[in-house]
């Protein structure tokens, strides 16, 4: 999934002349920043400083939570080389958020995929939210932060393209609006890596599932859970949730969406063939 800015509309010229852009390799993926109201002079200096703090925050989160760094606190805790009391207090908070999502999804989300501690299903979206918080505190009000194909947009309007899971370079939909969080779970980039937590086997009933909400951490975690639920249970579960919509792509190319999803689609951009079968 990729995010692309719309026309800057009525923003004053001084605020829209030079968007501030940055890409940072961290957490095994790329985090991208686009600040459309970075402005000029002292304002821009302040936003640039905030962006550096946001990048440092991402690297700090990675050092604590990465399951791929042998010396991260998550890795040491998973090997029972430390206790939760020895770790950064944020680790206990993240595990509590994971337990919340597990309860909300009837166990379809877990911080222990494959039986090993890995809270990445919450951490990536939360890390984006942390970067968003830092930029907001610096006064930015029209920007996007993306990580690993998921994106949080602040202000707007924004257009977010949803990648087609079976056709590289193509889009399955474009959503548009203000203050969007868009998260996609699927097999396109990493194969069938999302496990059914009830069986331990890869979930293969969908090619992709995109959720659109307001805050990325929970939207992303819910997307992972609903993807694992499969083509019938997943969209139906999202339909029952307030403030979030879904678009699913099935292995045969058919698409299913929740009742409110068409209202999020950019004008003039069709959803494609099939529908809510």
C-alpha positions, 0 to 999 in steps of 0.5 A: 500500500502506498500513500500519495498526497492530494492537491494541497487545496487552500493551504497558504503558499508559504505552507505548501511550497515545499513539503518535507519528505524523509524515508528511514530504514528501521524495524526491517522496513521503510518508514516514510514521512511527508509533511505538507505544512512544514512551512519556511524559516523558523517553522520549518526548522522546528518541524525538521527537528521534530522529524529527527526526534520522531526518527530517533523514537522509531530506532529506540522502539526497535531496540526494545521491541524487535524480535530480530535483534538478539539483544533487544528486550523482547528477545531477552524476555522471550529467552527468559534471560530477563523478567518483565520487571527488568524491562522498559515499562513500555514493554509491559504497556504494549503487552497489555495492549496486545491482551486487549486486542486478543480479547476484542478479537476472541483470540484471533490476535496474539503477541505469541505467533507460533508460540514465541513472544513477538508483539510486532502486530501492535508495535509497528502501528504504535510506532507510527502513532508515536512519530505522529504524536511528536510531529503534532506536538511540533505544530504539524497538522497536515502530514502522513507517516507510513511504515511497512505499507501502512499509513497514518494521515493527519489533516488532509485531504489525502489519497491512499492507494491500496496495492493489488495483492496479485498484480505488482504495481497495480492498485485494488482501490484508492481511499480518500479523506481526512485523518485516515489510518490505513493498514493492509495484511496479506501475502503479497510481500512475505507470503503466507506469514500470518498464522491462525492462532488457533491452529498454528497454521498459515491463514490462506483464505484471503490474499489481502485485507485492508482496514481503514480507521482513525488510529493505526495501532489498533487498525493494524492489529485488527487487520492482522486478526481479521485476515486470520479469521478468513473470508467470511468471518473477517469482513463480518467481524469488521462490519460489527465494529464502529469506526472501521471499514474493510476491503478483502481480496480473495484468492480468486480475485473477488472482493468483499467490503464492509457496508461503509467502505464505498464511501471512503473510495476516491471519486472516479476510482472503481472498486473493481469486479465482484462485491460483498458476496 
